[in-house]
Structures are given as structure tokens and as C-alpha cells.
């Protein structure tokens, strides 16, 4: 029995389309490496700095910090909204108390301090009282510690 061996050429990189494909593939891989996948922002709120996880999508904003076991002193969640409007927050399925800071144009417009956790059907809601474009949630008591008050500057 005789076997014929056919030489297969792997010189496909000589084809300009294959070269373009591989260059684009390499660029895609490099861009994924440099993309900020953690969605963390450094936030300066009055006299304090926080590392804030971003809540951008409606699903992330609904979930918020619900179900988390804890929040450290310099951790936060920053909710960014594409349109300014009156916002309402609840303490649904929280495991720790929070301070909720409502922000418009990088200025504090309302603060709720030391909010108690609630279960799956919260009875309290906390309103911004005016249109806002961001909300910052931090560990209870930190807004007092940082000197946050109405009109305080919050940057990210």
C-alpha cells in the first residue's frame, strides 16, 4: 500500500487578507488587555477619597450593593445616570447601613445618613428631592467623617 504525502503550504500570511485579519486580531487582544474591566473610579468627596464601583446599566443600578456582605470605609458605589431626574433609592436586601449622597453637577443636593438595612420588601424610600445625575453610596457614618454636606464638591 502506498501513501501519497501532499505538502500543505502554510504560507497563508502572504495573502493580504489573512495578514489584515491577524493584525486586527492582535489589536483586539491588546485592546481587551488595556480596557478597564473593573469599572472602578476614584472619587473625591469633600475631605475623603473612595474607590467606587460604577453602576451604569439599569440592572447594575437595581442591584446596587444589595446582598454584599460588607463595605469598607473607603469603598463606595457610584451610580451614574445619562439624564437628570428625581431619583429614589431603597435599602433592599442590604446587609449593612449606608449613607446615600445625591449629586447634581458634582455638588451634593441631598444626603441620607445611617440608613438601616431592609429586607426584600423595603418600607422606606429615599428621594433626591431634585434632579440628579449621580448617586454615591458609602459606609454609614463616612459622610459625617468626610465633612460632606449640602453643596459639597464630589469629583470622579
Phi, psi and omega in degrees: 000134183248136177251134176261129177256121179258129179283121179260128181270127176256032181270044183285344179288349177285340177284128185296330179290319177295319178299316179298317178302312182291327176295315178296321178297317178295317179296320177298314179298318178295320180293323177295327179293323184266355179286139178282097183276344184280339181054052178246135177237143171277129183238129173256118181237107183056246184263009186234156172246140178231151169261108188252129171283136181273138172244102187252319183275158176304323179294316178295322181290323177294317181291315181050226180264008180304136176083351179289145181286329182198169173221125181281165184307319185255019174258155181203171168234130180247118178265119178249132183243143181283336178232145179278128172197168178297130182243152179228133180236154176229168180255045184296127174053036179274150179249002182203156179284157183226162160252132178247125183244119178268133189231137172227127181050045177067017177238139179290126178249343177197146179223135170243127185250147173052052181281129182285144176297150175230167182276208185291334179237082184294145180261342181253143170230151186238120188255149179290328180085347176199166180299137177227158177243359179203155175221136178244126175252127180226167180301140180306135179093341183290330179295323177291313180302321183276352181077026178286135177210179178302132181089350179299147180276135176230119181239150176216000000 
